[in-house]
Amino acid sequence: MFKSKFLKVYGMPIILLLSILIGTLLGITIKDTSIFKPFGDIFLNLMYTIVVPLVFFTISSSIANMVNLKRLGRILKYVFIVFVITSLVSSIFMLFGISLFDITKGVNITLTSSGEVEKLSIGTQIVKALTVTDFNNILSRSNMLPLIVFSILFGIGVALVGEKGKNVAGILDSLSLVMMKVVHIIMYYAPIGLCAYFANLVGEFGPELIGSYAKSMIFYYVICIVYFLLFYTLYSYIANKKKGVKSFYKNILPVVLTSLATQSSLATLPTNLDTTKNIGVPKDIREVTLPIGTTMHMEGSSMGAILKIAFLFAIFNKPFTGLGTISIAVLIAVLSSVVMSGIPGGGLIGEMLIVSLYGFPLEAFPIIATIGWIIDPPATCINVCGDTVSSMLVTKLVDKTT
């Protein structure tokens, strides 16, 4: 009986972990790993394909079936508060880590001219982030925030219709359940897909992860592990004491493995929705918090912004000290996590802010881009798992005020 229960809970995570380890070994030992790429891309494309209908049906059905729309207001309010606070904490933690370890000592980077950078209108980008010019443009994972906004409005519209909208709400709820079943079907292919994806990833990019960036890469990976163990334990404890911590670590492994392998918050969303369900996060909270979190909550990006800034200061021989310098760094980090991550080209806007506010030359752009690439796997993991514990915290806050 114990063996059966253990396999039911940990069977799939163990299989996924073994598949990633096998993929890593294949990537190290086989010279031409490109043969694995199609099998990995199939899994990733399946996850990307399911994301748009999954987000629409989960959010709209959750809102449409709410008896009290005031609860939606409380959920959205606490989602924003939790996102901002956790992003702030992550940036300060990275600052603390950098102050303890001189990770940029001996850095030797050859600067190449990046040319002129196209200036972007922040106002125009915000409009693009929240809206699209035609309905068919919503049906794309490239426009997730407009899709989320439309899903919320559609769900509210169904709820406000009242009795006549109950049939629509019921259909939306059924379609939401169907989408989750489709995700479960896709996950049967996950061991093969993740093994192949990781084999190609390690084989193609592994050798490039050495050199002047190695120390910063290792530092970021270690900081992410420490942050995960320290703060996600704390957050889950705040959410539901020891039961919350136990439930978080019992269910989080599939989310960790999927995010590390795919390096995509969107591709991990279906897995995260299933994980938070197992943790015990209410349907309406998880189906609102997680989709919004994939585009507007990036603790890993917040930490990455601080690392990029410190790296550039070292390269250009500037002291990374002073209240003004640190304050701007934290502001950029929080904006990168909560605001600019949801804007098309938001990463570029964040990098432009770093360069312009601190007066770095344009040659700093390729340096920032390289750092962003090498820290992407753990950053994505922190981003996604941050959404998980955020949904737990929002549950605590909403239920306390209900």
C-alpha positions as CSV (number, residue, x, y, z in Angstrom):
1,M,0.0,0.0,0.0
2,F,2.8,2.4,0.9
3,K,4.7,1.5,-2.3
4,S,1.5,2.1,-4.4
5,K,0.9,5.5,-2.7
6,F,4.6,6.5,-3.2
7,L,4.6,5.7,-6.9
8,K,1.3,7.6,-7.3
9,V,2.7,10.7,-5.8
10,Y,6.4,10.6,-7.0
11,G,6.3,8.2,-10.0
12,M,6.0,10.8,-12.7
13,P,8.5,13.3,-11.1
14,I,11.0,10.4,-10.8
15,I,10.5,9.4,-14.5
16,L,10.9,13.0,-15.6
17,L,14.0,13.4,-13.6
18,L,15.5,10.2,-15.0
19,S,14.6,11.3,-18.5
20,I,16.4,14.7,-18.1
21,L,19.5,12.9,-16.6
22,I,19.6,10.5,-19.6
23,G,19.2,13.5,-21.9
24,T,22.1,15.3,-20.3
25,L,24.3,12.2,-20.6
26,L,23.4,11.9,-24.3
27,G,24.1,15.6,-24.8
28,I,27.6,15.1,-23.3
29,T,28.5,11.9,-25.0
30,I,27.0,12.1,-28.5
31,K,28.7,14.5,-31.0
32,D,25.7,15.3,-33.1
33,T,22.7,15.9,-30.9
34,S,20.6,17.6,-33.5
35,I,18.8,14.2,-34.2
36,F,17.1,14.7,-30.8
37,K,15.8,18.2,-31.5
38,P,12.6,17.3,-33.4
39,F,11.4,15.0,-30.6
40,G,12.0,17.8,-28.0
41,D,10.3,20.4,-30.2
42,I,7.2,18.2,-30.6
43,F,6.7,18.3,-26.8
44,L,7.4,22.0,-26.6
45,N,5.0,22.8,-29.5
46,L,2.3,20.6,-27.9
47,M,2.6,22.6,-24.7
48,Y,2.6,25.9,-26.5
49,T,-0.5,24.9,-28.6
50,I,-2.5,24.1,-25.5
51,V,-1.6,27.3,-23.7
52,V,-4.0,29.7,-25.4
53,P,-7.3,27.7,-25.1
54,L,-6.2,26.6,-21.6
55,V,-5.7,30.2,-20.4
56,F,-8.9,31.4,-21.9
57,F,-11.1,28.6,-20.6
58,T,-9.6,28.4,-17.1
59,I,-9.7,32.2,-16.5
60,S,-13.1,32.8,-18.1
61,S,-14.8,29.8,-16.5
62,S,-13.3,30.5,-13.1
63,I,-14.6,34.1,-13.2
64,A,-17.9,33.2,-14.8
65,N,-18.7,30.7,-12.1
66,M,-17.9,33.1,-9.2
67,V,-21.0,33.8,-7.1
68,N,-19.5,37.0,-5.7
69,L,-17.4,39.2,-8.1
70,K,-16.0,41.0,-5.1
71,R,-13.9,37.9,-4.5
72,L,-12.3,38.5,-7.9
73,G,-11.4,42.0,-6.9
74,R,-9.8,40.7,-3.8
75,I,-7.9,38.1,-5.7
76,L,-6.5,40.6,-8.3
77,K,-5.6,43.0,-5.5
78,Y,-3.6,40.5,-3.6
79,V,-2.1,39.0,-6.7
80,F,-0.5,42.4,-7.5
81,I,0.6,43.0,-3.9
82,V,2.2,39.5,-3.7
83,F,3.9,39.9,-7.1
84,V,5.4,43.3,-6.2
85,I,6.6,42.2,-2.7
86,T,8.2,38.9,-3.8
87,S,9.9,40.6,-6.7
88,L,11.3,43.3,-4.3
89,V,12.5,40.6,-2.0
90,S,14.2,38.6,-4.7
91,S,16.1,41.7,-6.0
92,I,17.3,42.6,-2.5
93,F,18.4,39.0,-1.9
94,M,20.5,39.2,-5.1
95,L,22.0,42.5,-3.9
96,F,22.9,40.9,-0.6
97,G,24.6,37.9,-2.4
98,I,26.6,40.2,-4.7
99,S,27.8,42.2,-1.7
100,L,29.1,39.0,-0.1
101,F,30.9,37.6,-3.2
102,D,33.1,39.4,-5.7
103,I,31.7,37.5,-8.7
104,T,33.0,39.9,-11.4
105,K,36.7,40.0,-10.4
106,G,38.9,39.2,-13.3
107,V,36.2,39.5,-15.9
108,N,37.6,39.9,-19.4
109,I,35.0,40.7,-22.0
110,T,35.7,41.9,-25.5
111,L,33.3,44.7,-26.4
112,T,31.9,44.9,-29.9
113,S,29.9,47.7,-31.3
114,S,26.2,47.1,-31.2
115,G,25.3,49.9,-33.5
116,E,22.2,52.1,-33.1
117,V,19.3,50.8,-31.0
118,E,15.8,51.5,-32.1
119,K,14.1,53.7,-29.6
120,L,10.8,52.4,-28.3
121,S,7.8,54.4,-27.1
122,I,6.9,53.1,-23.6
123,G,3.3,54.2,-24.1
124,T,3.0,52.3,-27.4
125,Q,4.5,49.2,-25.8
126,I,2.0,49.4,-22.9
127,V,-0.9,49.6,-25.4
128,K,0.4,46.6,-27.3
129,A,0.8,44.7,-24.0
130,L,-2.8,45.1,-23.0
131,T,-4.7,45.2,-26.3
132,V,-4.6,44.0,-29.9
133,T,-6.1,45.5,-33.1
134,D,-8.1,42.4,-34.1
135,F,-9.7,39.5,-32.3
136,N,-7.7,36.9,-34.2
137,N,-4.5,38.3,-32.8
138,I,-5.6,37.3,-29.3
139,L,-5.3,33.6,-30.4
140,S,-1.6,33.7,-30.2
141,R,0.8,33.0,-27.3
142,S,2.7,36.2,-28.4
143,N,-0.2,38.2,-27.0
144,M,-0.8,36.6,-23.6
145,L,-1.7,39.8,-21.7
146,P,-4.4,40.8,-24.2
147,L,-5.7,37.2,-24.0
148,I,-5.8,37.4,-20.2
149,V,-7.6,40.8,-20.2
150,F,-10.2,39.5,-22.7
151,S,-10.7,36.3,-20.7
152,I,-11.3,38.3,-17.5
153,L,-13.8,40.6,-19.3
154,F,-15.5,37.7,-20.9
155,G,-15.8,35.8,-17.6
156,I,-17.2,39.0,-15.9
157,G,-19.7,39.4,-18.8
158,V,-21.0,35.9,-18.4
159,A,-21.3,36.3,-14.6
160,L,-23.2,39.7,-14.9
161,V,-25.8,38.1,-17.3
162,G,-27.0,36.1,-14.3
163,E,-29.3,33.2,-14.7
164,K,-29.1,33.3,-18.5
165,G,-25.4,33.0,-18.4
166,K,-25.3,29.9,-16.3
167,N,-25.4,27.6,-19.3
168,V,-22.4,29.4,-20.8
169,A,-20.6,29.2,-17.4
170,G,-21.2,25.5,-17.3
171,I,-19.9,25.0,-20.8
172,L,-16.7,27.0,-20.0
173,D,-16.2,24.9,-16.9
174,S,-16.5,21.7,-18.9
175,L,-14.1,23.0,-21.5
176,S,-11.6,23.9,-18.8
177,L,-11.7,20.4,-17.5
178,V,-11.3,19.0,-21.0
179,M,-8.2,21.2,-21.6
180,M,-6.6,19.8,-18.4
181,K,-7.3,16.3,-19.5
182,V,-5.6,17.1,-22.8
183,V,-2.6,18.3,-20.8
184,H,-2.5,15.0,-18.9
185,I,-2.4,13.2,-22.3
186,I,0.4,15.4,-23.5
187,M,2.4,14.7,-20.3
188,Y,2.6,11.0,-21.3
189,Y,5.0,12.1,-24.0
190,A,6.9,14.3,-21.5
191,P,9.7,11.8,-20.6
192,I,10.6,11.4,-24.3
193,G,10.2,15.1,-25.1
194,L,12.2,16.3,-22.1
195,C,15.0,13.7,-22.6
196,A,15.3,14.8,-26.3
197,Y,15.1,18.5,-25.6
198,F,17.8,18.4,-22.9
199,A,20.1,16.2,-25.0
200,N,20.0,18.7,-27.8
201,L,20.3,21.7,-25.4
202,V,23.4,20.3,-23.6
203,G,25.0,19.2,-26.9
204,E,24.5,22.5,-28.6
205,F,25.2,25.0,-25.9
206,G,27.1,23.2,-23.2
207,P,30.6,24.1,-24.3
208,E,29.7,27.8,-24.6
209,L,28.9,28.1,-20.8
210,I,32.5,28.5,-19.9
211,G,34.9,31.5,-20.0
212,S,34.4,35.0,-18.5
213,Y,30.8,34.4,-17.7
214,A,31.3,31.1,-15.9
215,K,31.7,32.6,-12.4
216,S,28.6,34.7,-12.7
217,M,26.6,31.7,-14.1
218,I,27.6,29.5,-11.2
219,F,26.9,32.2,-8.7
220,Y,23.4,32.8,-10.2
221,Y,22.6,29.1,-10.2
222,V,23.7,28.8,-6.5
223,I,21.8,31.9,-5.5
224,C,18.7,30.6,-7.2
225,I,18.9,27.3,-5.2
226,V,19.4,29.1,-1.9
227,Y,16.6,31.5,-2.7
228,F,14.3,28.6,-3.7
229,L,15.0,26.7,-0.5
230,L,14.9,29.6,1.8
231,F,12.1,31.9,0.6
232,Y,9.8,29.4,-1.0
233,T,9.9,27.4,2.2
234,L,9.1,30.6,4.1
235,Y,6.3,31.6,1.7
236,S,4.7,28.2,1.8
237,Y,5.0,28.2,5.6
238,I,3.3,31.6,5.7
239,A,0.6,30.3,3.4
240,N,-0.3,27.2,5.4
241,K,2.3,26.5,8.1
242,K,4.0,23.1,8.0
243,K,1.2,21.6,5.9
244,G,1.9,24.2,3.2
245,V,5.7,23.5,3.2
246,K,5.1,19.7,3.0
247,S,2.5,20.1,0.2
248,F,4.7,22.5,-1.8
249,Y,7.8,20.2,-1.8
250,K,5.6,17.1,-2.3
251,N,4.2,18.5,-5.6
252,I,6.7,21.0,-7.0
253,L,9.2,18.7,-8.7
254,P,7.3,18.3,-12.1
255,V,7.1,22.1,-12.3
256,V,10.9,22.5,-11.6
257,L,11.9,19.9,-14.1
258,T,9.6,21.1,-16.9
259,S,10.7,24.7,-16.4
260,L,14.4,23.8,-16.4
261,A,14.1,21.7,-19.6
262,T,11.8,24.0,-21.6
263,Q,13.0,27.4,-20.2
264,S,9.5,28.7,-20.8
265,S,7.0,29.9,-18.2
266,L,4.2,29.4,-20.7
267,A,5.2,25.9,-21.6
268,T,5.2,25.1,-17.8
269,L,1.8,26.7,-17.1
270,P,-0.3,23.5,-17.7
271,T,1.9,21.5,-15.3
272,N,1.8,24.3,-12.8
273,L,-2.0,24.5,-12.9
274,D,-2.1,20.7,-12.1
275,T,0.5,21.1,-9.4
276,T,-1.4,23.9,-7.6
277,K,-4.5,21.9,-7.7
278,N,-2.7,19.1,-5.9
279,I,-1.4,21.6,-3.4
280,G,-4.9,22.7,-2.6
281,V,-5.1,26.1,-4.1
282,P,-8.7,26.9,-4.9
283,K,-9.7,26.8,-8.6
284,D,-10.6,30.5,-9.0
285,I,-7.3,31.6,-7.4
286,R,-5.0,29.3,-9.3
287,E,-6.7,29.9,-12.6
288,V,-6.4,33.7,-12.2
289,T,-3.0,33.9,-10.5
290,L,-0.9,31.5,-12.6
291,P,-1.8,32.8,-16.1
292,I,-1.2,36.3,-15.0
293,G,2.0,35.2,-13.3
294,T,3.5,33.8,-16.5
295,T,3.6,37.3,-18.0
296,M,3.7,39.6,-14.9
297,H,5.7,37.9,-12.2
298,M,9.3,37.1,-12.9
299,E,11.4,36.8,-9.7
300,G,14.2,35.2,-11.6
301,S,14.2,38.1,-14.0
302,S,14.3,40.5,-11.1
303,M,17.4,38.7,-9.7
304,G,18.9,38.6,-13.2
305,A,18.5,42.4,-13.7
306,I,20.6,43.0,-10.6
307,L,23.3,40.6,-11.8
308,K,23.4,42.3,-15.2
309,I,23.8,45.7,-13.6
310,A,26.6,44.5,-11.3
311,F,28.3,42.8,-14.2
312,L,28.3,46.0,-16.3
313,F,29.6,48.1,-13.4
314,A,32.6,45.7,-13.1
315,I,33.3,45.7,-16.8
316,F,33.3,49.5,-17.0
317,N,35.2,49.9,-13.7
318,K,32.4,51.7,-11.9
319,P,31.8,51.2,-8.2
320,F,28.4,49.5,-7.6
321,T,27.7,51.4,-4.4
322,G,25.7,54.3,-3.2
323,L,22.0,54.7,-2.3
324,G,21.1,56.2,-5.7
325,T,22.8,53.4,-7.6
326,I,21.3,50.7,-5.6
327,S,17.8,52.3,-5.6
328,I,17.8,52.5,-9.4
329,A,18.9,48.9,-9.6
330,V,16.1,47.7,-7.4
331,L,13.6,49.8,-9.3
332,I,14.7,48.3,-12.6
333,A,14.6,44.8,-11.1
334,V,11.0,45.2,-9.9
335,L,9.9,46.8,-13.2
336,S,11.6,43.9,-15.1
337,S,9.6,41.4,-13.0
338,V,6.2,42.9,-12.7
339,V,5.7,45.4,-15.5
340,M,8.1,45.0,-18.4
341,S,8.0,41.2,-18.5
342,G,4.4,41.5,-19.8
343,I,5.3,44.1,-22.5
344,P,6.3,43.0,-26.0
345,G,10.0,43.7,-26.2
346,G,10.0,44.2,-22.4
347,G,13.4,42.6,-22.0
348,L,14.8,45.1,-24.4
349,I,13.2,48.0,-22.6
350,G,14.7,46.8,-19.3
351,E,18.1,46.6,-20.9
352,M,17.7,50.0,-22.4
353,L,16.8,51.4,-18.9
354,I,20.0,49.8,-17.5
355,V,22.2,51.3,-20.2
356,S,20.5,54.8,-20.3
357,L,20.0,55.4,-16.5
358,Y,23.6,54.4,-15.7
359,G,25.2,56.0,-18.8
360,F,26.7,52.8,-20.3
361,P,27.6,52.7,-24.0
362,L,25.6,50.8,-26.5
363,E,28.3,48.1,-26.5
364,A,26.8,46.9,-23.2
365,F,23.8,45.3,-25.0
366,P,25.5,42.1,-26.2
367,I,26.9,41.6,-22.7
368,I,23.5,41.8,-21.2
369,A,22.0,39.5,-23.8
370,T,24.6,36.8,-23.1
371,I,24.1,37.0,-19.4
372,G,20.3,36.7,-19.9
373,W,20.9,33.6,-22.1
374,I,23.2,31.7,-19.7
375,I,20.9,32.3,-16.6
376,D,17.7,31.5,-18.4
377,P,17.0,27.9,-17.1
378,P,17.2,28.7,-13.3
379,A,15.6,32.1,-13.9
380,T,12.6,30.4,-15.5
381,C,12.4,27.9,-12.7
382,I,12.3,30.7,-10.1
383,N,9.8,32.6,-12.2
384,V,7.4,29.6,-12.4
385,C,7.8,28.3,-8.8
386,G,7.3,31.9,-7.7
387,D,3.9,31.8,-9.3
388,T,3.2,28.6,-7.4
389,V,4.0,30.0,-3.9
390,S,2.3,33.3,-4.9
391,S,-1.0,31.4,-5.5
392,M,-0.6,29.8,-2.1
393,L,0.0,33.3,-0.5
394,V,-3.0,34.8,-2.4
395,T,-5.1,31.9,-1.1
396,K,-4.1,32.7,2.5
397,L,-4.8,36.5,2.0
398,V,-8.1,36.1,0.1
399,D,-9.6,33.4,2.5
400,K,-8.6,35.5,5.5
401,T,-10.6,38.5,4.2
402,T,-13.5,36.6,2.9
